[in-house]
Structure formats: structure tokens, C-alpha cells
Amino acid sequence: MLTIKLINEKTEEVIKGLEKKHFKGAKKAIEEVLELDKERRSAQNELDKKLSELNSLSKSIGSLMKEGKKEEAETAKNKVNELKESAKSLQEVMDNATNDLTNKLLDIPNMPNPLVPEGNGEADNIVIKEGGKRPNFEGTPLPHWELCKKYDLIDFELGVKITGAGFPIYKGKGARLQRALVNFFLDEAFKAGYLEIEPPYMVNKDSGYGTGQLPDKEGQMYHATVDDFYLIPTAEVPVTNMYRDVILNENQLPIKNCAYSACFRREAGSYGKDVRGLNRLHQFDKVEIVRIDKPEHSYQSLEEMMNHVEGLVNKLELPYHILRLCGGDLSFTSCITYDFEVYSAAQERWLEVSSVSNFESYQANRLKCRYRTAEKKTELCHTLNGSALALPRIVAALLENNQTPDGIKIPKVLVPYTGFDIID
């Protein structure tokens, strides 16, 4: 969440930033935060005065009794009791203001970086780079859901029978392709210096609040209500929460972690061709990269993460472009995000396969993730993450773009992982 220091020192800048993100009632929300902070600080100051006076009077009672000044000692005792009651009331006022302030801050999104363009939604995102070569077909290429049926790779109907829509079953070479991609992505992350983590697939409420999925995305997360656990929408949640309530040493940064996990997301109101097949699922596989860094180095980390993801799509020989998201398309917690999209030849559209984001100190403030400088000063970390990569749309693009009359060719980099070079 945004820090009180930032809101107090750069109030107008914060409001303008939130308005760029199309946060409704930005000015009113910030004014309420400032008022609650003023109330909290006022109560704190009064409480400190009362406690100081109480402490001084308590110490004087013994001296007055020794000097035989019983009447004065009794008066002091009565005053101490009054001060205790007053301090108790002030503590309640301060606690209530603090809780209200925290709840209000939890509902306010992150500020966008100045590089983030103005815009309402995905149509206003800016393409900053393109790469790869689009395939040419003599006939009409088949979409991946037809290819999956033709080569018996993925059974969407059977998944509906067992669970419901959005839970496909991978079979034979389809399953092996999935496993090959996961292992390839993890090996590439290992080569780039990321420590592999195998996280739990469910997290508690504190973890959801720590990375900002709660309260913002509560309706989009699967909730195991008996135990009050949430199925993770991405490995970002458990991996980043490893550093909740932790003070790191400066020389430990940047921390680089990667993790494979299944991801679970409810997608309400999703219909039509854009969500057919693998285009949008409730359960899917993804390899995530996460960094914890110092503020002055985090944008270099962001660039390194983008280069890593770009290297993956290049090695998979997929046509791609990179988008800088506009304010209206940024996530609740993100300060700046770059999306990677690969081109689907059969669908003739771009498919998002990765988002690489810098959250600056927003998540770290919620997590209380800090580091200690060489001067023994404690500062908030910056957190970053990115998909490297999400599998469903990568698989869709690989199948569609590499289809031939003889079968579906496998990119050379994956052959050692699949054990076959063609699906026929």
C-alpha cells in the first residue's frame, strides 16, 4: 500500500497518479486518509503526554509517602487513576483511527510510474518492441482446439465432465509438451541465477493481503472456506510472502526466485471465441520469476526480467510484441507493467503470455518487507515479478504456428525435453 509519508509529502502527485489509473474518488480517498492520519497522530501525541505525566506522578507517590505527605500522595494516586482512564480512552481512539486508516489504504491502488501512458484500457497500450517472424500458410491454419482434437493432445470436454469448463485434460504428447515447457522455463531461470522454489498452492488471508490480491481480487480467487485458505492465482503470492515481516541485509539484494505452480482463477462472464480452448482457463500452469530489490536497482532488475522473458519467446521461435500498459489497464498493485504477447496465426490475434511488473514499495509496505542498509537504517524493499512463462497461450501459439501437412513441428530448443520433434 502507499506510505503515509508519500501521501503527506506528495498529496497532489498521488491524486493525479491515482486518477491516471482511473481510481474513482481518488481525491476523496486521499483526503480521508490524511484526516485519519491527523486523528491518529493527534491521539498519539495526547496519549504520549498522558503516559509521560502518569509515569512522573507514579514515581512521585513513593517519595511523597516517604516524606509523610499522605494527603498529597493520595491526591497523586487519584490523578494517576484519572490519567489511566484518559490514556485508555485515547488508546482506543488511536487504535480505531489506525485500523480505519489501514483499511482505507488497503483499498487504494498503487501509483503508476511517470512512464505509464494515459489511457482507458488495452486499446491504449503502447507497443514498444516487436520480434520474431509470422508464419505463412498455403491453406487456412487450424485453431489449436481443432489441432488438439485431431492429434488427441487435450480433451476439453472430458475436463468439463470431471470438473467444469476451464479445466482441460492434457494427454500423451500434449502432456509431455506441457512438462517439457515447464522444465525448459525452470532450467532457463536457473541459468539466469534464479533460486527455484516449490511453493504451496494455497495461502492464508494474510498472504493474500500481503501481495494485494485481497481485498481487490477476492471474487476472482477460489476460496476454501472451511480452512479460510485461498488457491493461488499465481506463484507470486506464496513466493513474495516468504519475505513478509522480514528485514533483509542490503548485501542479500537482489533476491531472485522462480517457481512453477498450477494457478487458479475464476473468470466470470467470459464467453465467445476469445476464450475458446486454451485462451482462458480456470486452472493453468505457469513459471513465475520474483525479485526483491533495493529501490535504486529495481528498474535495472525490471529490464533484466524483460530481457529474460524476451529470450524465452525468441528461443521458442514465436512472433511477439511487447506492450507498455496504460494507466487504465494496470493492475491494482502495479506501478508499471510490460505485457508480452505472441501472435496466433490461426486465430489472427495476439495472445498475452507474460506480464512483467515493478510494484516499487507498494507490496513491500503491505508485507513489511524491509532491508537494513550499511548505515543500519531500515528501508522498504521493492518487489517485482513476471511470468516466465504462462503455458496455455504459449501452447496454443506453438501448435497453431508450427502446423504443417505432416504434423506439428516442435521448436528445436524443446526437442531434448519432449523426446520428439513432431506431433503426428
Helices and strands as residue ranges (DSSP letters): H 4-9, H 11-20, H 26-66, H 70-106, G 122-124, E 126-131, H 144-150, E 154-155, H 156-162, E 169-170, H 172-191, E 195-197, E 202-203, H 205-211, G 218-220, E 223-224, E 229-231, H 236-241, E 247-249, G 250-252, E 255-264, G 273-275, E 283-293, G 295-297, H 298-315, E 320-324, G 327-329, E 336-344, E 349-358, H 362-367, E 370-372, E 378-380, E 382-390, H 391-401, E 403-404, E 407-409, G 412-414, H 415-418, E 422-423
